[in-house]
Amino acid sequence: MDDTGKITSFDKAHYDQLIGYLLAVDHVLNTDPKYLGPSADLKLDTTLSSRFHPGSQDWPVVKDFVTQAGTFGNSVHTRLTGYETDLRTFYTALKNAEDVFDETGDLTTYDASKFEHEHPDLGGTTTT
């Protein structure tokens, strides 16, 4: 870091910190029962509509509320699943690219096009 607090190098220790952070986020997503709701009994997932019991179930406003709660819960659950997948894919790509530190001690001085070529999963493209 320079005197202004900006990171001016990105060494193996920084790289390991990034990987550790991603693991911590993944751990929270998978183990914290309150992650998707204010309590363990109310989750933003496919069960949300079945957890509301507001007054008369025949009242159109209540029906719409419960329906929209289900739609919202499903949407959040779907997005979270995609987020988890992306997080794990990125983590795996970072782990697979650790060998770059065999060639350099600082990623800020490493040729970005070479890094992207050798590790396309981190460059926004994949090889199949």
ABEGO torsion letter per residue (X at the ends): XBAAGBBABBBAAAAAAAAAAAAAAAAAAAABAAAABABAABBBBAAAAAABBBEBAABAAAAAAAAAAAAAAAAAAAAAAAAAAAAAAAAAAAAAAAAAAAABABAAABBAAAAAAABAAAAGBBBX
